[in-house]
Amino acid sequence: MRSMSQLGNDLYSGKTSFPFVQRRRLWFIIAAVLVISAALVPLVRPVQFSIEFTGGSQFTVSNPASFDQATATQAVTSVVPGATTRVTTISDQAVRVQTDQMDNDQTQAVAAALAQAYDVPASEVTNSFIGPTWGSDVTRQSLWGLSIFLALTFLILALYFRTWKMSVAAIIGLVDVLVITIGVYAVFGFEISPAAVIGFLTILSYALYDTTVVFDKVRENTREDGEISGRTFAESVNLAANQTLIRSINTTVVAILPVGAILFIGVPLGARTLSDISLSIFVGTIVAAYSTLFVAVPMYALLREKEQPIAQRDARVLAAREKAGIPA
């Protein structure tokens, strides 16, 4: 069995090659199925947004006698029957209860009910209100942030790589990452909060970094295309993906280990305030590694290989192989 270093050497030299570009139709079908499925999930199971986006009332019970979440739900519904509640334990020191929007009388009554239910003085229960206008502002700013990020990404990549087609391939990969990650949130009923949005932008930055590293190797390889290298354009792109494969795997593993530690160890031990951002980064980092290699790279090859100079050069390479008796 080959060691990881030997595998890396074989991938770099081309002795071993994974068909990222050659099997792109399969990868595109898989990507399309994942994206369409992720986009359809909210129709079956709507995405859950936090109170910062939807607006509502929030109560914090400090130093409660117990941390039973059902106690909070029962206390709220005893005052406002049918009210939607989301209960979270904060660092084993407090219980946070988020509800639908309530008027002042309902807020005071719920605060008193929570104090009685958790056996704490009324002063230990604080409340706040987030209006729908503030929530819509948060939503608008989040969308603006995402739009500006994507626009700058397109412009910078186009300038750096001297071709807009790399920008298009990269943006398609980023959208793939974002849609699938949000789909995972919807499938498992996770709540999208401002922290999760920050996590989304973070993983888009990671995906952009990963894509840029691979595309830089693609540019290096494709400079030698034609009769000199003996490779077609698609083969050079595929070689670049294989040459950076081990780096992508190592970078992804190193990135998800600390985030996974927070998510699977820290959160159960009480660090629940980090759950939203750690979850989005954990899922998004894994999806980003997949998307770069299986979506962005083969998409770039597809966008460029039909260009006349590249197609003519590929034809000469294939003709030279056939003349030399080298199998295709």
BELVEN-V261025 format. One record per helix or strand of 3 or more residues. SS is the DSSP state (a for helix, b for strand). FROM is the first residue (numbers start at 1). TO is the last residue. If there is no record, write none. Layout:
ss=<SS,SS>
from=<FROM,FROM>
to=<TO,TO>
//
This chain:
ss=<a,a,a,b,a,b,b,a,a,b,a,a,a,a,a,a,a>
from=<4,24,51,56,69,85,94,104,122,125,132,164,194,233,245,272,308>
to=<13,44,54,62,79,90,99,117,124,130,161,188,222,243,266,304,324>
//
